[in-house]
């Protein structure tokens, strides 16, 4: 049985390297790739791959929110996060969004192939460093009454707007991307800033970076 794979990373050289690695395997077939989260969601919905290998730091819609959208629109596609970012915030949000695996780019290679096969069989797969962080995070939450991330008070739409705002897009540009009115975008922005207790854009940028929403790369 051939396992179909879709690649999502904002660096073409990374996508090309993964394609070469995966297509060297007789049971793996790369059926497409994209460089931003919104395009990834659209193409995965069209191509229906078995596995999506997803970077976190992507423009317009980061990989974690893209994973969440894929879970809603294309539930048969299983997502494996492959990223250089591995804070507790990234890992926790990725798993909450529905990711079935999390690999560090520094440990990529044959491990990617193994992860694809394991996740396709219905298992979860994590790099060794990620597994240790998960255990440490669980212990920390147990000792701190399970406190959640500040991002958990925002809706998925508010998180989308937050990322686009910190990427420097105007309300009109965001409205066009999300097919909403500029007035609605202003309402979302005002609401999320109120929820977070942040009064200006520099504060939003700092918050977004601290909590793994964007790296502004």
C-alpha positions in Angstrom: 0.0 0.0 0.0 1.3 3.4 -1.0 1.2 6.2 1.7 0.5 9.6 0.2 2.2 12.6 1.8 1.8 16.4 1.6 4.6 18.7 2.5 4.1 22.1 4.2 7.1 24.3 4.8 7.8 27.9 3.9 11.3 27.0 2.7 11.4 25.4 -0.8 14.8 23.8 -0.1 13.3 22.0 2.9 10.3 20.8 0.9 12.7 19.6 -1.9 14.9 17.7 0.6 11.9 16.0 2.2 10.5 15.0 -1.2 13.8 13.5 -2.2 14.0 11.6 1.1 10.4 10.3 1.0 10.1 9.4 -2.6 13.3 7.2 -2.3 11.0 4.9 -0.3 8.9 2.5 -2.5 5.8 2.8 -0.3 5.7 6.6 0.0 4.4 9.2 -2.6 4.6 12.9 -2.2 1.4 14.3 -3.8 1.9 18.0 -3.2 3.5 20.8 -1.2 2.8 24.4 -0.1 4.7 27.3 1.5 2.0 28.8 3.7 -0.6 27.5 6.0 -3.7 28.7 4.2 -2.7 27.2 0.9 -1.8 24.0 2.8 -5.3 23.7 4.2 -6.8 24.3 0.7 -4.6 21.8 -1.1 -4.9 19.1 1.5 -8.7 19.4 1.2 -8.3 18.9 -2.5 -5.6 16.1 -2.6 -6.7 14.1 0.5 -3.2 12.8 1.5 -2.8 10.2 4.2 -0.1 12.3 6.0 0.8 16.0 6.2 4.3 16.9 7.3 3.8 20.4 8.7 6.2 23.2 9.8 5.0 25.6 12.5 6.5 28.9 11.3 4.6 29.7 8.1 3.0 32.9 6.9 -0.7 33.9 6.9 -1.7 30.8 8.9 0.8 29.1 11.2 1.2 25.3 11.1 -0.6 24.8 14.4 -3.7 26.6 13.3 -3.4 24.9 9.8 -3.4 21.6 11.6 -6.6 22.5 13.5 -8.3 23.5 10.2 -7.2 20.3 8.5 -8.7 18.3 11.4 -12.0 20.0 10.7 -12.0 19.9 6.8 -9.9 16.8 6.1 -10.1 14.5 9.2 -8.6 11.5 7.3 -5.3 13.4 6.9 -2.9 12.9 9.8 -0.5 15.7 10.7 3.1 15.3 11.8 4.8 18.5 12.9 8.4 18.9 11.7 9.9 22.1 13.2 12.9 23.7 14.7 10.7 25.2 17.4 10.0 22.9 20.4 8.9 25.0 23.4 6.3 23.5 25.7 3.9 26.0 24.2 4.5 24.7 20.6 4.2 21.1 21.6 1.1 21.5 23.7 -0.7 23.6 21.1 0.2 21.3 18.3 -1.2 18.2 20.1 -4.3 20.1 21.1 -4.8 21.1 17.5 -4.7 17.4 16.5 -1.1 16.6 15.5 -0.2 12.9 15.7 3.5 13.4 15.7 6.2 16.0 16.5 9.7 15.9 15.1 12.6 18.3 15.4 14.3 19.3 12.1 17.6 18.6 13.7 16.6 14.9 14.1 15.1 14.6 10.6 16.2 12.0 8.1 15.3 8.4 8.4 13.2 9.4 11.5 10.8 11.2 9.2 10.2 8.0 7.2 9.6 6.0 10.4 7.2 8.7 11.7 5.1 8.6 8.5 4.7 4.9 8.7 3.9 4.8 12.4 1.3 7.6 12.2 -0.2 6.0 9.1 -0.7 2.8 11.2 -2.6 4.8 13.8 0.2 5.4 16.2 1.7 8.6 17.5 5.4 9.4 17.0 7.6 11.9 18.8 11.3 12.7 18.7 13.1 11.6 21.9 13.6 15.2 23.0 9.9 15.9 22.4 8.9 12.8 24.5 11.0 14.1 27.4 9.5 17.6 27.1 6.0 16.1 27.1 6.7 14.2 30.3 8.2 17.3 31.9 5.2 19.4 30.8 2.7 16.9 32.3 4.6 16.9 35.6 4.7 20.7 35.6 0.9 21.0 35.0 0.2 18.5 37.8 2.3 20.7 40.1 0.7 24.0 38.9 -3.0 23.0 38.9 -3.1 22.5 35.2 -2.9 26.1 34.2 -3.6 26.8 30.6 -1.9 29.0 28.0 -3.2 32.6 27.7 -4.0 31.6 24.0 -6.7 29.3 25.2 -9.0 32.2 26.0 -9.0 33.2 22.3 -11.2 31.7 19.6 -9.5 30.1 16.5 -10.7 33.1 14.5 -9.2 35.5 17.0 -5.9 33.6 16.8 -6.0 33.9 13.0 -6.5 37.6 13.2 -3.8 38.0 15.8 -1.2 36.3 13.6 -2.1 38.4 10.5 -2.0 41.6 12.6 1.5 40.9 14.0 2.6 40.0 10.4 1.8 43.7 9.6 -1.3 43.3 7.5 -4.0 46.0 7.6 -7.6 45.4 8.6 -8.6 45.6 4.9 -6.0 43.0 3.9 -7.0 40.7 6.7 -10.7 41.1 5.7 -9.8 40.1 2.2 -7.9 37.0 3.3 -10.6 35.8 5.7 -13.5 36.9 3.5 -14.9 39.2 6.2 -15.6 42.9 6.5 -12.9 45.4 7.8 -15.3 46.4 10.5 -15.6 42.7 11.7 -11.8 42.5 11.7 -11.5 45.6 13.8 -14.0 44.0 16.2 -12.0 40.8 16.5 -8.8 42.8 17.0 -10.3 44.9 19.7 -11.8 41.9 21.4 -8.6 39.8 21.5 -6.6 42.8 22.8 -9.1 43.2 25.5 -9.0 39.5 26.4 -5.2 39.6 26.6 -5.0 42.9 28.3 -2.7 44.3 25.6 -3.1 47.9 24.4 -0.8 48.2 21.4 0.6 46.3 18.4 4.2 46.0 19.8 2.6 44.3 22.8 0.7 41.9 20.5 3.9 41.1 18.6 5.8 40.3 21.8 3.0 38.1 23.0 2.7 36.2 19.7 6.4 35.4 19.7 6.5 34.5 23.4 3.7 32.0 22.9 4.8 30.3 19.8 2.2 31.8 17.5 4.7 33.3 15.1 8.4 33.8 14.8 8.2 36.6 12.2 10.9 34.9 10.2 
